[in-house]
Amino acid sequence: MQLLRITVGSLSFLARMEEEDAPRTCEAFKRWLPFRNRLVQARWSGEAAWIPLGELDTGLSFENHTSHPAPGQLLLYPGGFSETELLFPYGNTCFASKVGQLAGNHFLTIVEGMENIKEVGRLVLWEGAQDIVFERG
């Protein structure tokens, strides 16, 4: 089981890669590690933050996809109807964009640090964009 360390601002999480259910998505994401970006409040998805990736061509299709991830179930949307993005749910989420409801590949699940998941929401809502880093656990 592959674990990744996720750091959002001063918060730290450990996440399990969902390699059995989303093997192609996990392999693609591993090639990006360490992955650094900015996390901002999602515009249409409810209690979630996101990392917009624009027109990035991941070469991926849907696998283990959902529109209703639980808090701590991170999604990679491979693009198509909307731009490519990573979604970081911290509460009730219905994944959507300006074109309507979407489904993304659930490829990471937070297994340590869930007691701080709501703080991610507070940070992106009240303090703005947060630095985020994904690296091997």
Rosetta constraint file for C-alpha pairs under 8 A:
AtomPair CA 1 CA 16 HARMONIC 6.96 0.50
AtomPair CA 1 CA 17 HARMONIC 7.12 0.50
AtomPair CA 1 CA 19 HARMONIC 7.83 0.50
AtomPair CA 2 CA 16 HARMONIC 6.02 0.50
AtomPair CA 2 CA 17 HARMONIC 5.60 0.50
AtomPair CA 2 CA 19 HARMONIC 7.94 0.50
AtomPair CA 2 CA 137 HARMONIC 7.79 0.50
AtomPair CA 3 CA 14 HARMONIC 6.56 0.50
AtomPair CA 3 CA 15 HARMONIC 5.46 0.50
AtomPair CA 3 CA 16 HARMONIC 4.64 0.50
AtomPair CA 3 CA 17 HARMONIC 6.04 0.50
AtomPair CA 3 CA 136 HARMONIC 6.46 0.50
AtomPair CA 3 CA 137 HARMONIC 5.05 0.50
AtomPair CA 4 CA 14 HARMONIC 5.72 0.50
AtomPair CA 4 CA 15 HARMONIC 5.17 0.50
AtomPair CA 4 CA 16 HARMONIC 6.47 0.50
AtomPair CA 4 CA 17 HARMONIC 7.26 0.50
AtomPair CA 4 CA 134 HARMONIC 6.47 0.50
AtomPair CA 4 CA 135 HARMONIC 5.52 0.50
AtomPair CA 4 CA 136 HARMONIC 4.54 0.50
AtomPair CA 4 CA 137 HARMONIC 4.24 0.50
AtomPair CA 5 CA 12 HARMONIC 7.07 0.50
AtomPair CA 5 CA 13 HARMONIC 5.82 0.50
AtomPair CA 5 CA 14 HARMONIC 4.72 0.50
AtomPair CA 5 CA 15 HARMONIC 6.39 0.50
AtomPair CA 5 CA 133 HARMONIC 7.87 0.50
AtomPair CA 5 CA 134 HARMONIC 5.76 0.50
AtomPair CA 5 CA 135 HARMONIC 5.29 0.50
AtomPair CA 5 CA 136 HARMONIC 5.90 0.50
AtomPair CA 5 CA 137 HARMONIC 4.67 0.50
AtomPair CA 6 CA 12 HARMONIC 5.81 0.50
AtomPair CA 6 CA 13 HARMONIC 5.02 0.50
AtomPair CA 6 CA 14 HARMONIC 6.11 0.50
AtomPair CA 6 CA 15 HARMONIC 7.15 0.50
AtomPair CA 6 CA 132 HARMONIC 7.01 0.50
AtomPair CA 6 CA 133 HARMONIC 5.60 0.50
AtomPair CA 6 CA 134 HARMONIC 4.65 0.50
AtomPair CA 6 CA 135 HARMONIC 6.64 0.50
AtomPair CA 7 CA 11 HARMONIC 5.61 0.50
AtomPair CA 7 CA 12 HARMONIC 4.53 0.50
AtomPair CA 7 CA 13 HARMONIC 6.28 0.50
AtomPair CA 7 CA 131 HARMONIC 7.87 0.50
AtomPair CA 7 CA 132 HARMONIC 5.44 0.50
AtomPair CA 7 CA 133 HARMONIC 5.17 0.50
AtomPair CA 7 CA 134 HARMONIC 6.71 0.50
AtomPair CA 8 CA 12 HARMONIC 6.43 0.50
AtomPair CA 8 CA 39 HARMONIC 7.88 0.50
AtomPair CA 8 CA 120 HARMONIC 7.22 0.50
AtomPair CA 8 CA 130 HARMONIC 6.36 0.50
AtomPair CA 8 CA 131 HARMONIC 5.83 0.50
AtomPair CA 8 CA 132 HARMONIC 4.53 0.50
AtomPair CA 8 CA 133 HARMONIC 6.78 0.50
AtomPair CA 9 CA 130 HARMONIC 5.63 0.50
AtomPair CA 9 CA 131 HARMONIC 5.46 0.50
AtomPair CA 9 CA 132 HARMONIC 6.52 0.50
AtomPair CA 11 CA 116 HARMONIC 7.26 0.50
AtomPair CA 11 CA 120 HARMONIC 7.93 0.50
AtomPair CA 12 CA 113 HARMONIC 6.59 0.50
AtomPair CA 13 CA 110 HARMONIC 6.57 0.50
AtomPair CA 13 CA 111 HARMONIC 7.57 0.50
AtomPair CA 13 CA 112 HARMONIC 5.49 0.50
AtomPair CA 13 CA 113 HARMONIC 4.80 0.50
AtomPair CA 13 CA 114 HARMONIC 7.44 0.50
AtomPair CA 14 CA 110 HARMONIC 5.71 0.50
AtomPair CA 14 CA 111 HARMONIC 5.74 0.50
AtomPair CA 14 CA 112 HARMONIC 4.88 0.50
AtomPair CA 14 CA 113 HARMONIC 6.74 0.50
AtomPair CA 14 CA 137 HARMONIC 6.99 0.50
AtomPair CA 15 CA 108 HARMONIC 5.95 0.50
AtomPair CA 15 CA 109 HARMONIC 5.12 0.50
AtomPair CA 15 CA 110 HARMONIC 3.97 0.50
AtomPair CA 15 CA 111 HARMONIC 5.29 0.50
AtomPair CA 15 CA 112 HARMONIC 6.87 0.50
AtomPair CA 16 CA 108 HARMONIC 5.56 0.50
AtomPair CA 16 CA 109 HARMONIC 5.24 0.50
AtomPair CA 16 CA 110 HARMONIC 6.28 0.50
AtomPair CA 16 CA 111 HARMONIC 6.51 0.50
AtomPair CA 17 CA 26 HARMONIC 6.47 0.50
AtomPair CA 17 CA 107 HARMONIC 5.81 0.50
AtomPair CA 17 CA 108 HARMONIC 4.68 0.50
AtomPair CA 17 CA 109 HARMONIC 6.67 0.50
AtomPair CA 18 CA 22 HARMONIC 5.68 0.50
AtomPair CA 18 CA 23 HARMONIC 7.12 0.50
AtomPair CA 18 CA 26 HARMONIC 6.99 0.50
AtomPair CA 18 CA 106 HARMONIC 7.41 0.50
AtomPair CA 18 CA 107 HARMONIC 4.86 0.50
AtomPair CA 18 CA 108 HARMONIC 5.64 0.50
AtomPair CA 18 CA 109 HARMONIC 7.19 0.50
AtomPair CA 19 CA 23 HARMONIC 4.45 0.50
AtomPair CA 19 CA 24 HARMONIC 7.96 0.50
AtomPair CA 19 CA 26 HARMONIC 5.91 0.50
AtomPair CA 19 CA 107 HARMONIC 7.24 0.50
AtomPair CA 21 CA 63 HARMONIC 7.18 0.50
AtomPair CA 21 CA 64 HARMONIC 5.73 0.50
AtomPair CA 21 CA 107 HARMONIC 7.68 0.50
AtomPair CA 22 CA 26 HARMONIC 6.17 0.50
AtomPair CA 22 CA 63 HARMONIC 5.59 0.50
AtomPair CA 22 CA 64 HARMONIC 5.69 0.50
AtomPair CA 22 CA 105 HARMONIC 7.04 0.50
AtomPair CA 22 CA 106 HARMONIC 7.06 0.50
AtomPair CA 22 CA 107 HARMONIC 5.66 0.50
AtomPair CA 23 CA 27 HARMONIC 6.14 0.50
AtomPair CA 24 CA 28 HARMONIC 6.17 0.50
AtomPair CA 24 CA 60 HARMONIC 7.18 0.50
AtomPair CA 25 CA 29 HARMONIC 6.17 0.50
AtomPair CA 25 CA 60 HARMONIC 6.83 0.50
AtomPair CA 25 CA 63 HARMONIC 7.77 0.50
AtomPair CA 25 CA 76 HARMONIC 7.64 0.50
AtomPair CA 25 CA 105 HARMONIC 7.25 0.50
AtomPair CA 25 CA 107 HARMONIC 6.51 0.50
AtomPair CA 26 CA 30 HARMONIC 6.12 0.50
AtomPair CA 26 CA 107 HARMONIC 6.14 0.50
AtomPair CA 27 CA 31 HARMONIC 6.68 0.50
AtomPair CA 28 CA 32 HARMONIC 7.09 0.50
AtomPair CA 28 CA 58 HARMONIC 7.43 0.50
AtomPair CA 29 CA 33 HARMONIC 6.85 0.50
AtomPair CA 33 CA 134 HARMONIC 6.64 0.50
AtomPair CA 33 CA 135 HARMONIC 5.75 0.50
AtomPair CA 33 CA 136 HARMONIC 7.37 0.50
AtomPair CA 34 CA 133 HARMONIC 6.99 0.50
AtomPair CA 34 CA 134 HARMONIC 5.62 0.50
AtomPair CA 34 CA 135 HARMONIC 4.64 0.50
AtomPair CA 34 CA 136 HARMONIC 7.32 0.50
AtomPair CA 35 CA 133 HARMONIC 5.65 0.50
AtomPair CA 35 CA 134 HARMONIC 5.08 0.50
AtomPair CA 35 CA 135 HARMONIC 6.67 0.50
AtomPair CA 36 CA 131 HARMONIC 7.40 0.50
AtomPair CA 36 CA 132 HARMONIC 5.78 0.50
AtomPair CA 36 CA 133 HARMONIC 4.53 0.50
AtomPair CA 36 CA 134 HARMONIC 6.55 0.50
AtomPair CA 37 CA 51 HARMONIC 7.22 0.50
AtomPair CA 37 CA 131 HARMONIC 6.03 0.50
AtomPair CA 37 CA 132 HARMONIC 5.47 0.50
AtomPair CA 37 CA 133 HARMONIC 6.65 0.50
AtomPair CA 38 CA 51 HARMONIC 6.37 0.50
AtomPair CA 38 CA 129 HARMONIC 5.95 0.50
AtomPair CA 38 CA 130 HARMONIC 5.37 0.50
AtomPair CA 38 CA 131 HARMONIC 4.63 0.50
AtomPair CA 38 CA 132 HARMONIC 5.59 0.50
AtomPair CA 39 CA 49 HARMONIC 6.20 0.50
AtomPair CA 39 CA 50 HARMONIC 5.54 0.50
AtomPair CA 39 CA 51 HARMONIC 5.24 0.50
AtomPair CA 39 CA 124 HARMONIC 7.26 0.50
AtomPair CA 39 CA 129 HARMONIC 5.39 0.50
AtomPair CA 39 CA 130 HARMONIC 5.09 0.50
AtomPair CA 39 CA 131 HARMONIC 6.25 0.50
AtomPair CA 39 CA 132 HARMONIC 6.21 0.50
AtomPair CA 40 CA 49 HARMONIC 5.28 0.50
AtomPair CA 40 CA 50 HARMONIC 5.53 0.50
AtomPair CA 40 CA 51 HARMONIC 6.60 0.50
AtomPair CA 40 CA 124 HARMONIC 5.57 0.50
AtomPair CA 40 CA 128 HARMONIC 6.60 0.50
AtomPair CA 40 CA 129 HARMONIC 4.67 0.50
AtomPair CA 40 CA 130 HARMONIC 6.64 0.50
AtomPair CA 41 CA 48 HARMONIC 6.38 0.50
AtomPair CA 41 CA 49 HARMONIC 4.25 0.50
AtomPair CA 41 CA 50 HARMONIC 6.22 0.50
AtomPair CA 41 CA 121 HARMONIC 7.45 0.50
AtomPair CA 41 CA 124 HARMONIC 5.43 0.50
AtomPair CA 41 CA 125 HARMONIC 6.20 0.50
AtomPair CA 41 CA 128 HARMONIC 7.76 0.50
AtomPair CA 41 CA 129 HARMONIC 7.56 0.50
AtomPair CA 42 CA 46 HARMONIC 6.99 0.50
AtomPair CA 42 CA 47 HARMONIC 7.58 0.50
AtomPair CA 42 CA 48 HARMONIC 5.57 0.50
AtomPair CA 42 CA 49 HARMONIC 4.62 0.50
AtomPair CA 42 CA 50 HARMONIC 5.38 0.50
AtomPair CA 42 CA 87 HARMONIC 7.95 0.50
AtomPair CA 43 CA 97 HARMONIC 7.53 0.50
AtomPair CA 44 CA 95 HARMONIC 7.34 0.50
AtomPair CA 44 CA 96 HARMONIC 5.52 0.50
AtomPair CA 44 CA 97 HARMONIC 5.59 0.50
AtomPair CA 44 CA 98 HARMONIC 7.14 0.50
AtomPair CA 45 CA 93 HARMONIC 5.56 0.50
AtomPair CA 45 CA 94 HARMONIC 5.10 0.50
AtomPair CA 45 CA 95 HARMONIC 4.64 0.50
AtomPair CA 45 CA 96 HARMONIC 5.12 0.50
AtomPair CA 45 CA 97 HARMONIC 7.24 0.50
AtomPair CA 46 CA 91 HARMONIC 7.77 0.50
AtomPair CA 46 CA 92 HARMONIC 6.36 0.50
AtomPair CA 46 CA 93 HARMONIC 4.97 0.50
AtomPair CA 46 CA 94 HARMONIC 6.37 0.50
AtomPair CA 46 CA 95 HARMONIC 7.73 0.50
AtomPair CA 47 CA 89 HARMONIC 6.14 0.50
AtomPair CA 47 CA 90 HARMONIC 5.74 0.50
AtomPair CA 47 CA 91 HARMONIC 4.73 0.50
AtomPair CA 47 CA 92 HARMONIC 5.30 0.50
AtomPair CA 47 CA 93 HARMONIC 5.38 0.50
AtomPair CA 47 CA 121 HARMONIC 6.99 0.50
AtomPair CA 48 CA 87 HARMONIC 6.73 0.50
AtomPair CA 48 CA 88 HARMONIC 5.47 0.50
AtomPair CA 48 CA 89 HARMONIC 3.99 0.50
AtomPair CA 48 CA 90 HARMONIC 5.34 0.50
AtomPair CA 48 CA 91 HARMONIC 6.55 0.50
AtomPair CA 48 CA 92 HARMONIC 7.70 0.50
AtomPair CA 48 CA 93 HARMONIC 6.25 0.50
AtomPair CA 48 CA 121 HARMONIC 7.02 0.50
AtomPair CA 49 CA 87 HARMONIC 5.99 0.50
AtomPair CA 49 CA 88 HARMONIC 5.04 0.50
AtomPair CA 49 CA 89 HARMONIC 6.21 0.50
AtomPair CA 49 CA 90 HARMONIC 7.49 0.50
AtomPair CA 49 CA 121 HARMONIC 7.14 0.50
AtomPair CA 49 CA 124 HARMONIC 7.22 0.50
AtomPair CA 50 CA 85 HARMONIC 6.81 0.50
AtomPair CA 50 CA 86 HARMONIC 5.50 0.50
AtomPair CA 50 CA 87 HARMONIC 4.47 0.50
AtomPair CA 50 CA 88 HARMONIC 5.72 0.50
AtomPair CA 51 CA 85 HARMONIC 5.55 0.50
AtomPair CA 51 CA 86 HARMONIC 5.07 0.50
AtomPair CA 51 CA 87 HARMONIC 6.59 0.50
AtomPair CA 52 CA 83 HARMONIC 7.18 0.50
AtomPair CA 52 CA 84 HARMONIC 6.52 0.50
AtomPair CA 52 CA 85 HARMONIC 4.63 0.50
AtomPair CA 52 CA 86 HARMONIC 6.71 0.50
AtomPair CA 53 CA 83 HARMONIC 6.75 0.50
AtomPair CA 53 CA 84 HARMONIC 5.05 0.50
AtomPair CA 53 CA 85 HARMONIC 4.96 0.50
AtomPair CA 53 CA 86 HARMONIC 7.59 0.50
AtomPair CA 54 CA 83 HARMONIC 5.01 0.50
AtomPair CA 54 CA 84 HARMONIC 5.46 0.50
AtomPair CA 54 CA 85 HARMONIC 7.20 0.50
AtomPair CA 55 CA 79 HARMONIC 7.40 0.50
AtomPair CA 55 CA 83 HARMONIC 5.84 0.50
AtomPair CA 55 CA 84 HARMONIC 6.11 0.50
AtomPair CA 56 CA 79 HARMONIC 7.76 0.50
AtomPair CA 56 CA 83 HARMONIC 7.91 0.50
AtomPair CA 56 CA 84 HARMONIC 6.07 0.50
AtomPair CA 57 CA 78 HARMONIC 7.38 0.50
AtomPair CA 57 CA 79 HARMONIC 7.34 0.50
AtomPair CA 57 CA 84 HARMONIC 7.62 0.50
AtomPair CA 58 CA 78 HARMONIC 5.98 0.50
AtomPair CA 58 CA 79 HARMONIC 7.88 0.50
AtomPair CA 59 CA 78 HARMONIC 7.52 0.50
AtomPair CA 60 CA 78 HARMONIC 5.77 0.50
AtomPair CA 61 CA 78 HARMONIC 6.45 0.50
AtomPair CA 62 CA 78 HARMONIC 7.45 0.50
AtomPair CA 62 CA 104 HARMONIC 7.10 0.50
AtomPair CA 62 CA 105 HARMONIC 6.11 0.50
AtomPair CA 63 CA 105 HARMONIC 5.59 0.50
AtomPair CA 63 CA 106 HARMONIC 7.81 0.50
AtomPair CA 64 CA 104 HARMONIC 7.95 0.50
AtomPair CA 64 CA 105 HARMONIC 5.33 0.50
AtomPair CA 64 CA 106 HARMONIC 5.67 0.50
AtomPair CA 64 CA 107 HARMONIC 7.59 0.50
AtomPair CA 65 CA 75 HARMONIC 7.92 0.50
AtomPair CA 65 CA 103 HARMONIC 5.58 0.50
AtomPair CA 65 CA 104 HARMONIC 4.85 0.50
AtomPair CA 65 CA 105 HARMONIC 4.13 0.50
AtomPair CA 65 CA 106 HARMONIC 5.68 0.50
AtomPair CA 66 CA 103 HARMONIC 4.76 0.50
AtomPair CA 66 CA 104 HARMONIC 5.58 0.50
AtomPair CA 66 CA 105 HARMONIC 6.63 0.50
AtomPair CA 66 CA 106 HARMONIC 6.85 0.50
AtomPair CA 67 CA 93 HARMONIC 7.98 0.50
AtomPair CA 67 CA 94 HARMONIC 5.61 0.50
AtomPair CA 67 CA 95 HARMONIC 4.94 0.50
AtomPair CA 67 CA 96 HARMONIC 7.67 0.50
AtomPair CA 67 CA 101 HARMONIC 7.11 0.50
AtomPair CA 67 CA 102 HARMONIC 5.91 0.50
AtomPair CA 67 CA 103 HARMONIC 4.40 0.50
AtomPair CA 67 CA 104 HARMONIC 6.57 0.50
AtomPair CA 68 CA 93 HARMONIC 5.82 0.50
AtomPair CA 68 CA 94 HARMONIC 4.96 0.50
AtomPair CA 68 CA 95 HARMONIC 6.34 0.50
AtomPair CA 69 CA 73 HARMONIC 5.62 0.50
AtomPair CA 69 CA 74 HARMONIC 7.43 0.50
AtomPair CA 69 CA 75 HARMONIC 7.76 0.50
AtomPair CA 69 CA 89 HARMONIC 6.89 0.50
AtomPair CA 69 CA 93 HARMONIC 6.41 0.50
AtomPair CA 69 CA 94 HARMONIC 7.39 0.50
AtomPair CA 69 CA 95 HARMONIC 7.82 0.50
AtomPair CA 69 CA 106 HARMONIC 7.56 0.50
AtomPair CA 70 CA 89 HARMONIC 6.76 0.50
AtomPair CA 70 CA 90 HARMONIC 7.86 0.50
AtomPair CA 70 CA 91 HARMONIC 7.05 0.50
AtomPair CA 70 CA 92 HARMONIC 7.02 0.50
AtomPair CA 70 CA 93 HARMONIC 7.19 0.50
AtomPair CA 71 CA 88 HARMONIC 7.82 0.50
AtomPair CA 71 CA 89 HARMONIC 4.84 0.50
AtomPair CA 71 CA 90 HARMONIC 4.54 0.50
AtomPair CA 71 CA 91 HARMONIC 5.00 0.50
AtomPair CA 71 CA 92 HARMONIC 7.02 0.50
AtomPair CA 71 CA 93 HARMONIC 7.84 0.50
AtomPair CA 71 CA 117 HARMONIC 7.40 0.50
AtomPair CA 72 CA 88 HARMONIC 6.78 0.50
AtomPair CA 72 CA 89 HARMONIC 5.75 0.50
AtomPair CA 72 CA 90 HARMONIC 6.12 0.50
AtomPair CA 72 CA 108 HARMONIC 7.98 0.50
AtomPair CA 72 CA 109 HARMONIC 5.63 0.50
AtomPair CA 72 CA 110 HARMONIC 4.99 0.50
AtomPair CA 72 CA 114 HARMONIC 7.11 0.50
AtomPair CA 72 CA 117 HARMONIC 7.12 0.50
AtomPair CA 73 CA 88 HARMONIC 7.07 0.50
AtomPair CA 73 CA 89 HARMONIC 6.51 0.50
AtomPair CA 73 CA 106 HARMONIC 6.32 0.50
AtomPair CA 73 CA 107 HARMONIC 7.60 0.50
AtomPair CA 73 CA 108 HARMONIC 5.90 0.50
AtomPair CA 73 CA 109 HARMONIC 4.57 0.50
AtomPair CA 73 CA 110 HARMONIC 6.55 0.50
AtomPair CA 74 CA 86 HARMONIC 7.17 0.50
AtomPair CA 74 CA 87 HARMONIC 5.66 0.50
AtomPair CA 74 CA 88 HARMONIC 5.01 0.50
AtomPair CA 74 CA 89 HARMONIC 6.51 0.50
AtomPair CA 74 CA 106 HARMONIC 5.70 0.50
AtomPair CA 74 CA 107 HARMONIC 6.32 0.50
AtomPair CA 74 CA 108 HARMONIC 5.13 0.50
AtomPair CA 74 CA 109 HARMONIC 6.19 0.50
AtomPair CA 75 CA 86 HARMONIC 5.66 0.50
AtomPair CA 75 CA 87 HARMONIC 5.04 0.50
AtomPair CA 75 CA 88 HARMONIC 6.88 0.50
AtomPair CA 75 CA 104 HARMONIC 5.20 0.50
AtomPair CA 75 CA 105 HARMONIC 4.98 0.50
AtomPair CA 75 CA 106 HARMONIC 4.43 0.50
AtomPair CA 75 CA 107 HARMONIC 6.03 0.50
AtomPair CA 75 CA 108 HARMONIC 7.10 0.50
AtomPair CA 76 CA 84 HARMONIC 7.63 0.50
AtomPair CA 76 CA 85 HARMONIC 5.94 0.50
AtomPair CA 76 CA 86 HARMONIC 4.59 0.50
AtomPair CA 76 CA 87 HARMONIC 6.42 0.50
AtomPair CA 76 CA 104 HARMONIC 5.37 0.50
AtomPair CA 76 CA 105 HARMONIC 5.06 0.50
AtomPair CA 76 CA 106 HARMONIC 6.67 0.50
AtomPair CA 76 CA 107 HARMONIC 7.07 0.50
AtomPair CA 77 CA 83 HARMONIC 7.94 0.50
AtomPair CA 77 CA 84 HARMONIC 5.46 0.50
AtomPair CA 77 CA 85 HARMONIC 5.26 0.50
AtomPair CA 77 CA 86 HARMONIC 6.25 0.50
AtomPair CA 77 CA 87 HARMONIC 7.76 0.50
AtomPair CA 77 CA 103 HARMONIC 7.02 0.50
AtomPair CA 77 CA 104 HARMONIC 4.36 0.50
AtomPair CA 77 CA 105 HARMONIC 6.08 0.50
AtomPair CA 78 CA 83 HARMONIC 7.97 0.50
AtomPair CA 78 CA 84 HARMONIC 5.21 0.50
AtomPair CA 78 CA 85 HARMONIC 7.07 0.50
AtomPair CA 78 CA 104 HARMONIC 7.26 0.50
AtomPair CA 78 CA 105 HARMONIC 7.80 0.50
AtomPair CA 79 CA 83 HARMONIC 5.09 0.50
AtomPair CA 79 CA 84 HARMONIC 4.19 0.50
AtomPair CA 79 CA 85 HARMONIC 7.37 0.50
AtomPair CA 80 CA 84 HARMONIC 7.61 0.50
AtomPair CA 81 CA 99 HARMONIC 7.21 0.50
AtomPair CA 82 CA 97 HARMONIC 6.82 0.50
AtomPair CA 82 CA 99 HARMONIC 7.18 0.50
AtomPair CA 89 CA 93 HARMONIC 6.33 0.50
AtomPair CA 90 CA 117 HARMONIC 5.41 0.50
AtomPair CA 90 CA 118 HARMONIC 5.60 0.50
AtomPair CA 90 CA 120 HARMONIC 6.77 0.50
AtomPair CA 90 CA 121 HARMONIC 6.17 0.50
AtomPair CA 91 CA 118 HARMONIC 7.00 0.50
AtomPair CA 94 CA 101 HARMONIC 7.37 0.50
AtomPair CA 95 CA 101 HARMONIC 5.98 0.50
AtomPair CA 95 CA 102 HARMONIC 5.53 0.50
AtomPair CA 95 CA 103 HARMONIC 6.48 0.50
AtomPair CA 95 CA 104 HARMONIC 7.75 0.50
AtomPair CA 96 CA 100 HARMONIC 5.36 0.50
AtomPair CA 96 CA 101 HARMONIC 4.07 0.50
AtomPair CA 96 CA 102 HARMONIC 4.92 0.50
AtomPair CA 96 CA 103 HARMONIC 7.83 0.50
AtomPair CA 97 CA 101 HARMONIC 6.36 0.50
AtomPair CA 97 CA 102 HARMONIC 6.90 0.50
AtomPair CA 110 CA 114 HARMONIC 6.79 0.50
AtomPair CA 113 CA 117 HARMONIC 7.03 0.50
AtomPair CA 116 CA 120 HARMONIC 7.04 0.50
AtomPair CA 117 CA 121 HARMONIC 7.30 0.50
AtomPair CA 118 CA 122 HARMONIC 6.55 0.50
AtomPair CA 119 CA 123 HARMONIC 6.05 0.50
AtomPair CA 120 CA 124 HARMONIC 6.31 0.50
AtomPair CA 121 CA 125 HARMONIC 5.99 0.50
AtomPair CA 122 CA 126 HARMONIC 5.80 0.50
AtomPair CA 122 CA 127 HARMONIC 7.57 0.50
AtomPair CA 123 CA 127 HARMONIC 5.08 0.50
AtomPair CA 123 CA 128 HARMONIC 6.54 0.50
AtomPair CA 123 CA 129 HARMONIC 7.93 0.50
AtomPair CA 123 CA 130 HARMONIC 7.32 0.50
AtomPair CA 124 CA 128 HARMONIC 4.61 0.50
AtomPair CA 124 CA 129 HARMONIC 5.58 0.50
AtomPair CA 124 CA 130 HARMONIC 6.44 0.50
